[in-house]
Amino acid sequence: MSQTSLESETLAFSVPPSWLALEPGDVVEVAGQDGAWQITGSEGLGVRNLQGRRSSSMGGRVVNGTEPMAVNSPTWVSPPEAIILDMAGFDESLRQGPLIGAILSPWVETAFTAAQGGEITTSAPVVVGVLLNDFKAGPIGRYDHSQTIDVKLAGATLSSLTEHDFLGGGNLLAVETSKGWEIFQCQNAELITAHTYRMDTFLRGLYGTDADMDPTVLSGARVVYLKQGFEDLPLGAALRGSEVEISVSSIGRTQRQIFDFSYLGQHLRPLSPVHLKAKKVDGFVNILWTRRTRIGGDDWASLEVPIGEESERYEVDFLSGEVVLATKSTNTPFLSMALSELENLFGTPLGEVKISVSQISQSYGRGAATALVFTLD
């Protein structure tokens, strides 16, 4: 009875980012408070707000100063913290929904059920860390040697890679931006302090997430390791744009947690076109581009990558600043427009022309766009 009363006491306190490794289940002492406190929940990845309950013990008693006595396994399971990544696909599997996983200590299998979709069980915890310095935008399609970042990432074991392993997909991470998640890799990862890696030599904006890259991602942003713990939660494409109810249950807990999230279906988003060009030919302006694909793009034997959508279709916006003056559709990566029509839109003499090209998907709508500003001699 006295132990039950003791463990019913709760406490809320905050710790700095350097204490990121603290997890639910850890037992700590708090300045100004007597005894030990077991962490039961946490929020935030900058300054972390923790909740705890008083523990009747700090753990096993030490015998002869060296050998700890056996400690009983915990009879409780802390509430799981769900992590959902509504992001681009990054392997050859055809994703059916967002990636979902849990942070939980001590770890037990955790099940996720969508009220309007499927159910999955995760068998390992996900690894979520924090960016410790700013991460500036980098080049797409080539190595980024311009910067070094430090990342607090407890639970992942990273190392520096050979070029073969790097180009084979090693050290695959994602950083949260104002637009979503940018997927990137680092070739070099050096453990500089406990749970903190210094990284350099990057591949940026992978798998079409160049559209989600910020000019600068500020320190404190979440960083996730994509090779552990996440599972695909099947959801129908018709649920895009709606609130989806998810329930979470862990072995050892009788109560389920229920939460809602806004489903965008980012794994269905067509990639932005590349290599936009505009040429004046005999009173017309010919606009050309190269399409990319989110499915089967590693087929080097084919002359072109698969379309990846139900049909091939694009929309080209003609803009004045951010105002759309006209939109043209085409079923090929090419559009020809009369100079007189452009002059009607932009005026005479014709100065700078700004366009934006997107691939269209029946299941998603407009994909990521690529802009081009050109002048005609």
C-alpha positions as CSV (number, residue, x, y, z in Angstrom):
1,M,0.0,0.0,0.0
2,S,2.8,2.4,0.9
3,Q,4.7,1.7,-2.3
4,T,1.5,2.3,-4.3
5,S,0.9,5.6,-2.6
6,L,4.6,6.6,-3.2
7,E,4.5,5.8,-6.9
8,S,1.3,7.8,-7.4
9,E,3.2,11.1,-7.0
10,T,4.0,12.8,-10.3
11,L,6.4,15.5,-11.4
12,A,6.9,17.7,-14.5
13,F,10.3,19.2,-15.3
14,S,12.4,20.3,-18.3
15,V,15.9,19.4,-19.5
16,P,18.2,20.9,-22.2
17,P,18.7,19.4,-25.7
18,S,22.0,17.7,-24.5
19,W,19.8,15.4,-22.4
20,L,18.0,14.0,-25.5
21,A,19.0,10.4,-24.6
22,L,16.6,10.4,-21.7
23,E,13.6,8.2,-22.5
24,P,10.4,7.0,-20.7
25,G,11.4,4.3,-18.3
26,D,14.7,5.9,-17.3
27,V,15.1,6.6,-13.6
28,V,16.6,10.0,-12.6
29,E,17.2,12.2,-9.6
30,V,15.8,15.8,-9.8
31,A,17.5,18.7,-8.1
32,G,15.3,20.0,-5.2
33,Q,13.3,16.8,-5.0
34,D,13.8,13.8,-2.7
35,G,14.3,10.3,-4.1
36,A,14.2,8.9,-7.5
37,W,11.7,9.6,-10.4
38,Q,10.9,7.4,-13.3
39,I,10.2,9.2,-16.6
40,T,6.8,8.3,-18.0
41,G,6.5,10.8,-20.9
42,S,8.4,13.4,-22.9
43,E,7.6,16.2,-25.4
44,G,9.8,18.4,-27.6
45,L,13.2,17.9,-29.1
46,G,14.8,21.3,-28.2
47,V,14.2,21.9,-24.5
48,R,12.4,18.7,-23.5
49,N,9.5,18.7,-21.2
50,L,9.4,15.4,-19.2
51,Q,6.8,13.8,-16.9
52,G,7.7,11.4,-14.2
53,R,6.4,9.5,-11.2
54,R,8.2,8.8,-8.0
55,S,10.0,5.5,-8.0
56,S,10.4,3.4,-4.9
57,S,13.9,2.5,-5.9
58,M,16.8,3.6,-8.0
59,G,17.4,-0.1,-9.2
60,G,19.5,-2.9,-8.1
61,R,21.6,-2.8,-4.9
62,V,25.4,-2.9,-5.4
63,V,27.2,-5.8,-3.7
64,N,30.9,-5.5,-2.8
65,G,31.1,-2.3,-4.8
66,T,31.1,-4.1,-8.2
67,E,28.5,-6.7,-8.9
68,P,24.8,-5.5,-9.1
69,M,22.1,-7.8,-7.9
70,A,19.4,-9.0,-10.3
71,V,16.8,-6.4,-11.0
72,N,13.2,-7.4,-11.6
73,S,11.9,-6.8,-15.1
74,P,9.5,-3.8,-15.3
75,T,5.8,-4.8,-14.8
76,W,4.6,-1.7,-16.6
77,V,5.0,-0.3,-20.1
78,S,5.2,3.5,-20.7
79,P,2.8,5.0,-23.3
80,P,4.3,4.8,-26.8
81,E,5.1,8.0,-28.7
82,A,3.9,7.6,-32.2
83,I,6.0,9.0,-35.1
84,I,4.3,9.3,-38.5
85,L,6.2,10.2,-41.7
86,D,3.9,11.2,-44.5
87,M,6.8,11.4,-47.0
88,A,8.1,10.2,-50.4
89,G,8.9,6.6,-51.0
90,F,12.6,5.7,-50.9
91,D,12.8,2.1,-52.0
92,E,11.4,-0.1,-54.8
93,S,8.5,-1.3,-52.7
94,L,5.1,0.3,-53.6
95,R,4.1,2.0,-50.4
96,Q,0.4,2.0,-49.5
97,G,0.4,4.8,-46.9
98,P,2.6,6.7,-44.4
99,L,5.5,5.3,-42.5
100,I,4.7,4.8,-38.8
101,G,6.6,3.7,-35.8
102,A,7.0,4.3,-32.0
103,I,9.4,5.4,-29.4
104,L,8.9,3.3,-26.3
105,S,11.1,2.2,-23.3
106,P,11.3,-0.6,-22.4
107,W,10.5,-1.7,-25.9
108,V,7.6,-4.0,-26.7
109,E,5.8,-4.7,-29.9
110,T,3.4,-1.9,-30.7
111,A,0.4,-2.1,-33.1
112,F,-1.2,0.7,-35.1
113,T,-4.7,0.5,-36.5
114,A,-6.3,3.0,-38.8
115,A,-10.1,3.3,-38.4
116,Q,-10.4,3.7,-42.2
117,G,-7.5,1.5,-43.3
118,G,-5.1,-1.3,-42.3
119,E,-3.2,-2.5,-39.3
120,I,0.5,-3.0,-38.8
121,T,2.8,-4.1,-35.9
122,T,6.2,-2.6,-35.3
123,S,9.0,-4.9,-34.0
124,A,11.7,-2.3,-33.2
125,P,11.7,1.3,-31.9
126,V,12.3,4.1,-34.4
127,V,15.3,6.5,-34.0
128,V,14.5,10.2,-33.8
129,G,17.1,12.8,-33.1
130,V,17.7,16.5,-33.3
131,L,19.8,18.8,-35.5
132,L,22.3,20.7,-33.4
133,N,23.3,23.3,-36.0
134,D,21.7,24.9,-39.0
135,F,21.6,22.8,-42.3
136,K,21.7,24.9,-45.4
137,A,20.2,23.9,-48.8
138,G,22.6,22.0,-51.0
139,P,23.0,20.9,-54.6
140,I,20.8,18.2,-56.1
141,G,22.2,15.3,-58.0
142,R,25.8,15.7,-56.9
143,Y,27.8,15.6,-53.6
144,D,27.4,18.4,-51.1
145,H,30.8,19.1,-49.6
146,S,29.9,22.6,-48.4
147,Q,29.0,21.9,-44.8
148,T,29.2,19.8,-41.7
149,I,26.3,19.1,-39.2
150,D,26.1,17.6,-35.8
151,V,23.1,15.4,-35.0
152,K,22.0,14.0,-31.6
153,L,20.8,10.5,-32.6
154,A,20.4,8.0,-29.8
155,G,19.6,4.5,-30.8
156,A,21.3,4.4,-34.3
157,T,24.7,3.0,-35.0
158,L,26.2,5.0,-37.9
159,S,29.7,5.0,-39.4
160,S,31.6,6.4,-42.3
161,L,31.0,4.6,-45.6
162,T,32.9,3.6,-48.6
163,E,31.7,5.2,-51.8
164,H,30.1,1.9,-52.9
165,D,28.1,1.6,-49.7
166,F,27.2,5.3,-49.7
167,L,25.8,5.1,-53.3
168,G,24.1,1.9,-52.3
169,G,21.8,3.7,-49.9
170,G,23.7,3.7,-46.6
171,N,23.2,6.2,-43.8
172,L,19.7,7.1,-45.0
173,L,18.2,9.9,-43.0
174,A,15.4,12.6,-43.2
175,V,15.2,16.1,-41.7
176,E,12.0,17.8,-41.0
177,T,11.5,21.1,-43.0
178,S,8.7,23.7,-43.2
179,K,7.4,21.8,-46.3
180,G,7.7,18.2,-45.0
181,W,10.7,15.9,-44.9
182,E,13.9,16.1,-46.9
183,I,15.6,12.7,-47.4
184,F,19.4,12.8,-47.4
185,Q,22.4,10.6,-46.9
186,C,25.8,11.3,-45.3
187,Q,28.9,9.5,-46.3
188,N,30.9,10.4,-43.2
189,A,29.5,10.0,-39.7
190,E,31.9,10.4,-36.7
191,L,30.7,9.8,-33.1
192,I,32.1,12.8,-31.3
193,T,30.2,12.5,-28.0
194,A,27.6,10.1,-26.6
195,H,24.8,9.7,-29.2
196,T,26.1,12.7,-31.2
197,Y,27.4,12.3,-34.8
198,R,29.3,14.8,-36.9
199,M,28.3,14.3,-40.5
200,D,29.6,15.6,-43.9
201,T,29.6,14.7,-47.6
202,F,25.8,14.6,-48.4
203,L,23.4,13.6,-51.1
204,R,20.5,16.0,-50.7
205,G,16.8,16.1,-51.7
206,L,16.7,12.4,-52.6
207,Y,13.6,10.6,-54.0
208,G,12.0,13.9,-55.1
209,T,12.3,15.6,-51.8
210,D,14.3,18.4,-53.3
211,A,10.8,20.0,-53.4
212,D,10.8,19.9,-49.6
213,M,14.2,21.4,-49.1
214,D,14.3,24.7,-47.1
215,P,16.9,27.4,-47.7
216,T,18.1,26.7,-44.2
217,V,16.8,24.1,-41.7
218,L,17.3,25.6,-38.3
219,S,19.0,23.7,-35.4
220,G,16.4,21.9,-33.3
221,A,14.7,20.3,-36.2
222,R,13.9,16.6,-36.0
223,V,16.1,14.1,-37.8
224,V,15.0,10.5,-38.3
225,Y,17.0,7.4,-39.2
226,L,15.0,5.6,-42.0
227,K,16.4,2.1,-41.7
228,Q,14.9,1.0,-38.4
229,G,11.5,0.6,-36.9
230,F,9.2,2.2,-39.5
231,E,6.4,0.2,-41.2
232,D,4.0,1.1,-44.0
233,L,0.5,1.7,-42.8
234,P,-1.9,0.9,-45.7
235,L,-4.4,3.7,-46.4
236,G,-6.5,4.2,-49.5
237,A,-5.7,7.1,-51.8
238,A,-9.3,8.4,-51.4
239,L,-8.4,9.3,-47.8
240,R,-5.9,12.0,-49.0
241,G,-6.7,15.4,-47.5
242,S,-8.8,13.9,-44.6
243,E,-8.2,13.4,-40.9
244,V,-7.4,9.7,-40.2
245,E,-7.9,8.2,-36.8
246,I,-5.1,6.0,-35.6
247,S,-5.2,3.8,-32.4
248,V,-2.0,2.6,-30.8
249,S,-1.6,-0.4,-28.5
250,S,1.5,-1.9,-26.9
251,I,1.9,-5.4,-25.3
252,G,1.4,-4.9,-21.5
253,R,-0.9,-1.9,-21.8
254,T,-4.7,-2.4,-21.5
255,Q,-5.6,1.0,-22.8
256,R,-5.2,2.2,-26.4
257,Q,-4.1,5.7,-27.4
258,I,-6.1,7.4,-30.1
259,F,-5.0,10.3,-32.2
260,D,-5.8,11.9,-35.6
261,F,-3.5,13.1,-38.3
262,S,-3.9,14.9,-41.7
263,Y,-3.1,12.4,-44.4
264,L,-1.5,13.9,-47.6
265,G,-0.3,10.7,-49.3
266,Q,3.1,12.2,-50.1
267,H,4.4,8.8,-51.4
268,L,2.0,9.3,-54.3
269,R,3.3,12.7,-55.3
270,P,4.8,12.8,-58.8
271,L,8.4,14.1,-58.9
272,S,9.2,17.5,-60.4
273,P,10.4,17.6,-64.0
274,V,14.0,18.5,-64.7
275,H,16.1,20.1,-67.5
276,L,13.5,22.7,-68.5
277,K,14.4,24.6,-71.7
278,A,12.7,27.1,-73.9
279,K,13.6,27.9,-77.5
280,K,12.1,30.3,-80.1
281,V,11.4,28.6,-83.4
282,D,9.6,30.3,-86.3
283,G,7.2,32.5,-84.3
284,F,6.7,29.9,-81.6
285,V,8.3,29.1,-78.2
286,N,9.0,25.4,-77.7
287,I,9.2,24.4,-74.1
288,L,10.8,21.0,-73.3
289,W,11.6,19.1,-70.1
290,T,12.6,15.6,-68.9
291,R,10.2,13.7,-66.6
292,R,11.2,11.8,-63.6
293,T,9.5,8.8,-62.0
294,R,8.8,7.7,-58.4
295,I,8.5,4.0,-59.5
296,G,11.2,1.9,-61.2
297,G,13.6,4.7,-61.8
298,D,16.7,2.5,-61.4
299,D,16.1,0.5,-64.6
300,W,19.3,1.5,-66.5
301,A,18.5,-0.8,-69.5
302,S,15.4,1.1,-70.7
303,L,15.7,4.2,-72.8
304,E,13.2,6.1,-70.6
305,V,12.1,5.6,-67.0
306,P,8.5,4.4,-66.5
307,I,5.8,7.1,-66.4
308,G,4.8,5.8,-62.9
309,E,1.2,7.2,-63.2
310,E,-2.0,6.0,-64.8
311,S,-1.3,8.2,-67.8
312,E,1.2,10.9,-68.9
313,R,0.0,14.4,-68.4
314,Y,1.5,17.8,-67.4
315,E,0.3,21.3,-66.6
316,V,2.4,24.4,-67.5
317,D,1.6,27.6,-65.6
318,F,2.6,31.0,-67.0
319,L,3.1,33.4,-64.2
320,S,3.6,37.1,-63.4
321,G,5.3,36.9,-60.0
322,E,3.1,34.4,-58.1
323,V,0.0,35.2,-60.1
324,V,-1.0,32.5,-62.7
325,L,-1.9,34.2,-66.0
326,A,-2.7,31.0,-67.9
327,T,-2.4,27.2,-67.6
328,K,-1.8,24.8,-70.5
329,S,-2.0,21.0,-70.5
330,T,-0.1,18.5,-72.5
331,N,0.3,14.7,-72.7
332,T,4.0,14.9,-73.7
333,P,7.1,16.6,-72.1
334,F,6.8,19.3,-74.7
335,L,4.6,22.4,-75.2
336,S,4.7,24.8,-78.2
337,M,3.1,28.3,-77.8
338,A,2.8,31.1,-80.3
339,L,4.8,34.2,-79.6
340,S,1.7,36.3,-80.2
341,E,-0.1,34.4,-77.4
342,L,2.8,35.0,-75.0
343,E,2.7,38.7,-75.9
344,N,-1.0,38.8,-75.1
345,L,-0.2,37.4,-71.6
346,F,3.0,39.3,-70.8
347,G,2.8,42.4,-73.0
348,T,5.0,43.9,-75.7
349,P,8.0,44.0,-76.0
350,L,8.2,40.5,-74.4
351,G,10.6,40.5,-71.5
352,E,11.1,37.8,-68.9
353,V,8.7,34.8,-69.0
354,K,8.2,32.7,-65.9
355,I,6.8,29.2,-66.2
356,S,6.2,26.3,-63.8
357,V,5.8,22.7,-64.9
358,S,4.1,19.8,-62.9
359,Q,3.4,16.2,-63.7
360,I,-0.2,15.2,-63.0
361,S,-1.3,12.1,-61.1
362,Q,-4.9,10.7,-61.1
363,S,-4.4,9.6,-57.5
364,Y,-2.5,12.7,-56.2
365,G,-3.2,15.6,-58.5
366,R,-0.4,18.1,-59.2
367,G,3.0,16.8,-58.3
368,A,6.0,18.9,-57.3
369,A,6.8,21.8,-59.7
370,T,9.9,23.1,-61.4
371,A,10.1,26.7,-62.4
372,L,12.0,28.4,-65.3
373,V,12.5,32.1,-66.1
374,F,13.7,32.8,-69.6
375,T,14.0,35.7,-72.1
376,L,13.7,35.5,-75.8
377,D,16.3,37.2,-78.1
